[in-house]
Amino acid sequence: MKVSLFVTCLTDLFAPDVGMAVVKTLEHFGCSVDFPTAQTCCGQPAFNNGYPAEARALAVKMIDVFHDADYIITPSGSCCAMIRDHYIELFHDDPDQRKLAEDFVARCYEYVEFLTKILKVDLSTLSLPENETFTYHFTCHLRGLGATGEPAIRLLKQLGGAQFTALEKAEQCCGFGGTFAIKYSDISGAMVRDKVQCGSKTGAQTMIVNDGGCAMNIGGACHRMGASFRVQHIAQIIAAAVEHTAGAKAS
Amino acid sequence: MNSVKESSSPKRGLSLPVFHPDFMAEAHAASADAVLHAALDNSVTKKDYGRRSSLAELPDADGLRQLAGDIKRHTLDHLDYYLELLERNVIKHGGAVYFAATREEANDLIVDIARRTGSKLVVKSKSMVSEETELNDALIAAGIEPLETDLGEFILQVDNDHPTHIVMPVIHKNAAEIGHIFARYFKTPFTDNPQELAEMARVYLRNRFNQADMGISGVNFAIAETGSLVLCTNEGNGRMCTTRPRVHVALMGMEKVIPALDDLPVFLKLLARSASGQALTQYTNIITGCRRPGEHDGPEELHLVIMDNGRSKILAGEYRDTLRCIRCGACLNACPIYRKVGGRTYGSVYPGPIGALLTPLFNGLENHKHLPHASSLCGACFEACPVKINIPEFLIKLKRDEVQQGITTRSERTVFKLWAWGLQHAWSYRLGQVVQRVMLRTMGSKDGWIKKLPGPAAGWTAQRDFPIPPKHDFRYAYKQYRSGKNRAK
């Protein structure tokens, strides 16, 4: 299966490991992965701040960059939700571009969604290098995708050596919200501290956060507050399990 | 949180009263108030879980929400027809109907009715729309005594405070605070025992119900087909207000009408579940007309005041769907921001996500420019809304209106235009990424994090650390990986 990676601007700059984990795991599951280098940003910051014309220009660019991709996979759920919830409506007055947008939207998947809905992977043959306890933060974009946290938790639980504990107020926003975190930092700070406190209460070693923005926010608050858990994208965990399992087989 | 009622409406002529104009100052104080956060978690967050579990008992809650939203949309699309039908049927059952264009007009009409009927003491059942009109102030100015009889509203009236939640008005006060308020008011020894406090209010109010000349209620649903007014309450005070006094005045926003009695169960199934996780409120009153000949109770007169107060302006534009709101408060309970700032921060009658939307629509964006922005757009409100108002999408539209009306700063508009231009080309995107990486890598501490960002970004580091970008970006890592793989071949 041929897939194209939309890595997103935040992951490109701040979390190349997450991008590489997506590439390697998708290859492990039998995909050939391609990375169109002309890609930039989905336009979400402009759209969310009331600049639809600017978002539209970036949407045109995105659709063009990925015009011949079979599937477009992104590790960042909120970018995927931006595409799915708003790209078609952005071109309400341009039938030709709208058609292209519809076609593009139908090929876009968030990473976990692609693993569970299209590849239908089973991770029970994989095991982690060491036993690890996890908790899972429900990133808000899942609502935009019409999804729940269940598929990601199911995947985690399949991994050998993974223990799962539920997060209190899991579905409560971490307070990222793009420019919101900066403009309304008092409110955002109270929100993220709540998230970190709930995470600490679980006693888990790792919190799974499948979005670049939320991960930066929760990770930054963890560091400021001296919390004991780390923040990881699920692709990083699966990649570690893939590598460990392959190594174990080889030796 | 011991707020003193400030002078209402600094700007007369606004559709909604403004209790305080400084969103940022309120947000700053409330965000640091751990007592408030614990109290809100204990109430609204719990109610939100109650909503979920009670809705999950229904065979198809989502389908029901869709249906409720569709009924509301249909009604709003034909509002003139249904309001006329409602008027005819209320009159048929012996009631009188008035239309008020503004909140001042609504208050004047009610004061007139009170004067005409010689009413001195007015008992009130909980009504958000009378908060909107500041009816109590108008009655007092006319020499008429209004008495709130919902326990929460009564506490607020005694303490000269405002509701901070649509259905749980006194959520910002704990039992001890209420104990002190009652000790002062009733001149009794202090207690913070909720049962004792409720009993004090109950005994006092029961006596006053018997003395009252007029009862004023809101309306949860007005049924056009039958001319019935539906009132959902938990305390029973609403039933006392609408049956005991000789005059009943009901005040409603014009969007509260629904077409037929058959539509009512759809909303009753959703309202209490969404508001408080109950299957139904303790009392559901369906009031059709006043006392008929031969009947031995009920008011002698029924007056229905239907208020516009800016609603027809909203109805005419692209924000029509916001008028579907049935004031259940579910979006407040679900909102992570409301849980941190409480209702007072929103500055007007309607707090929370729906307030962030309605307040600027009623009063003008220029008077409430923070409200559309102070949202992380997480979508919890849309998910909770029983009539499927897409609040986040409307907030984005309001921000777009701000840009178009020139309310946002010129520098912000320039930044977004430049940013979007830069992202249209791979080279300028890469240049931007490189510049960010180089700059950010000079700011970091030894532990790999940035403690203080410059300029507007300082808001980030005021609350949490910022990561230093790794030495190489994804593109570089990917290229290395591919060339390594090719060599391996």
Interface residues (C-beta under 8 A of the other chain):
Chain A: V7 C9 T11 D12 L13 F14 A15 P16 D17 G19 M20 V23 F35 T37 A38 Q39 T40 C41 G43 P45 A46 F47 N48 N49 G50 Y51 P52 E54 A55 A57 L58 K61 C140 R143 G144 K169 E171 Q172 C173 G175 F176 G177 G178 T179 F180 A181 I182 K183 Y184 S185 D186 I187 S188 G189 A190 M191 V192 R193 D194 M216 N217 G219 G220 A221 H223 R224
Chain B: A27 H28 S31 A32 H37 T45 P336 I337 R339 K340 V341 H373 A374 S375 S376 L377 C378 G379 A380 F382 E383 I396 K397 L398 K399 R400 D401 E402 V403 T408 F416 K417 W419 A420 L423 Q424 H425 A426 Y429 Q433 Q436 R437 D447 W449 P456 A457 G459 W460 A462 Q463 R464 D465 F466 P467 P469 P470 H472 D473 F474 R475 Y476 A477 Y478 Y481
